[in-house]
Amino acid sequence: MAKPKLGMNIHQYIGKDGSIPFKVKILPIGEKSEGDVLIEFRDIEDTLNCKVYRYKKEILFKDMMEIKYQYTTSEVVGKDSFTPIIIHQTAEETKILVRFLEDDLWKAIYPKIFQQNLDPFFMYKYYMEQVFCKKVRR
């Protein structure tokens, strides 16, 4: 399997589940037109913690001023289709709305944070190791 084209940057966001901070990392992967990304959640009380999954982008709404889209995956064990986040972008800000952490989507607003020491290849390698281990355990 050939290595897909990786994005140059990992987009990192930070939020809070109650008073506990957590991180969301998003890495574009493959051709931009396909809308695939790798997403990793860190520091959450969930089975998704520290796991990387491949998601597909789906546009929910788009006009000249704003765009709203969601990412879905079928890789999460025990779930047929899982949609953890919706991203809402305007000219002024980006909001990440985390479904599994908030009953009310609009409460979960997470700004982008400064990025340091984020290596796209490392995130991809970690994802591939996860995929390989999952296949071996079956």
C-alpha positions as CSV (number, residue, x, y, z in Angstrom):
1,M,0.0,0.0,0.0
2,A,1.5,3.3,-1.1
3,K,1.8,6.1,1.4
4,P,-0.8,8.8,0.6
5,K,0.0,12.5,0.3
6,L,0.2,14.0,3.7
7,G,-0.8,17.6,4.6
8,M,2.1,19.9,5.5
9,N,0.5,20.9,8.9
10,I,-1.5,19.3,11.6
11,H,-4.3,21.6,12.7
12,Q,-4.6,21.5,16.5
13,Y,-7.5,22.7,18.6
14,I,-8.1,22.8,22.4
15,G,-11.3,22.6,24.3
16,K,-12.6,21.6,27.7
17,D,-14.8,18.8,28.9
18,G,-16.1,20.5,32.0
19,S,-13.0,21.9,33.5
20,I,-10.6,19.3,31.9
21,P,-8.7,20.5,28.8
22,F,-8.3,18.2,25.8
23,K,-6.8,18.4,22.3
24,V,-8.1,17.6,18.8
25,K,-5.5,17.1,16.0
26,I,-6.5,17.1,12.3
27,L,-4.2,16.1,9.5
28,P,-5.3,16.3,5.8
29,I,-4.4,13.1,4.0
30,G,-4.6,12.1,0.3
31,E,-6.0,14.4,-2.4
32,K,-7.7,17.6,-1.1
33,S,-10.7,17.0,-3.3
34,E,-11.4,13.6,-1.5
35,G,-11.6,15.4,1.9
36,D,-9.9,12.7,4.0
37,V,-8.2,13.5,7.3
38,L,-6.7,11.8,10.2
39,I,-8.1,12.9,13.6
40,E,-6.8,12.2,17.0
41,F,-8.3,13.2,20.4
42,R,-6.1,13.5,23.5
43,D,-6.9,13.7,27.2
44,I,-10.6,12.7,26.9
45,E,-12.5,10.1,29.0
46,D,-13.5,8.0,26.0
47,T,-12.2,4.9,24.0
48,L,-11.2,7.4,21.3
49,N,-8.5,8.8,23.6
50,C,-5.0,8.7,21.9
51,K,-6.3,6.8,18.9
52,V,-6.0,8.1,15.3
53,Y,-8.8,7.4,12.8
54,R,-9.3,8.2,9.1
55,Y,-12.4,10.4,8.5
56,K,-14.2,11.6,5.4
57,K,-15.4,15.2,5.0
58,E,-19.0,15.9,4.2
59,I,-20.2,19.5,3.5
60,L,-23.4,20.3,5.4
61,F,-23.8,24.0,4.5
62,K,-21.8,26.4,2.4
63,D,-22.2,30.0,1.2
64,M,-20.0,33.1,0.7
65,M,-19.7,33.9,4.4
66,E,-19.5,30.5,6.2
67,I,-19.1,26.8,5.8
68,K,-20.2,23.9,8.0
69,Y,-19.0,20.3,7.5
70,Q,-18.7,17.1,9.5
71,Y,-16.3,14.3,9.5
72,T,-17.4,10.6,9.6
73,T,-15.6,7.3,9.9
74,S,-16.4,3.6,10.0
75,E,-13.1,2.7,11.7
76,V,-14.3,3.2,15.3
77,V,-14.7,-0.3,16.8
78,G,-18.3,-1.2,17.6
79,K,-19.9,1.6,15.7
80,D,-21.1,1.5,12.1
81,S,-20.8,5.2,11.5
82,F,-19.5,7.7,13.9
83,T,-19.5,11.4,13.6
84,P,-17.5,13.0,16.4
85,I,-17.1,16.5,15.1
86,I,-18.7,19.3,13.1
87,I,-16.6,22.2,12.0
88,H,-18.2,25.6,11.5
89,Q,-16.0,28.3,9.9
90,T,-16.7,31.9,9.3
91,A,-14.3,34.7,8.3
92,E,-13.8,35.5,12.0
93,E,-13.5,32.1,13.7
94,T,-13.5,28.4,13.5
95,K,-15.6,26.3,15.9
96,I,-15.3,22.6,16.5
97,L,-18.5,21.0,17.8
98,V,-17.8,17.7,19.5
99,R,-20.9,15.5,19.5
100,F,-19.7,12.8,21.9
101,L,-18.7,15.3,24.6
102,E,-21.6,17.7,24.5
103,D,-25.4,17.0,24.3
104,D,-25.8,20.5,23.0
105,L,-23.5,20.8,20.0
106,W,-23.3,24.6,20.2
107,K,-21.7,24.6,23.7
108,A,-18.5,22.9,22.4
109,I,-16.5,25.7,20.9
110,Y,-12.8,25.1,20.5
111,P,-10.3,27.6,19.1
112,K,-7.2,26.7,17.2
113,I,-4.1,26.7,19.3
114,F,-0.5,27.4,18.6
115,Q,1.2,24.4,17.0
116,Q,4.6,23.1,18.0
117,N,6.5,19.9,17.3
118,L,3.6,18.4,15.3
119,D,5.0,16.0,12.6
120,P,2.5,14.8,10.0
121,F,4.6,11.7,9.2
122,F,4.6,10.7,12.8
123,M,0.9,11.0,13.1
124,Y,0.4,8.9,9.9
125,K,2.9,6.3,11.1
126,Y,1.0,6.0,14.4
127,Y,-2.3,5.6,12.4
128,M,-0.8,2.8,10.3
129,E,0.6,1.0,13.3
130,Q,-2.9,1.1,14.8
131,V,-4.4,-0.3,11.6
132,F,-1.8,-3.1,11.4
133,C,-2.4,-4.1,15.1
134,K,-6.2,-4.1,14.5
135,K,-5.8,-6.5,11.6
136,V,-3.4,-8.8,13.5
137,R,-5.8,-9.1,16.5
138,R,-8.7,-10.3,14.3
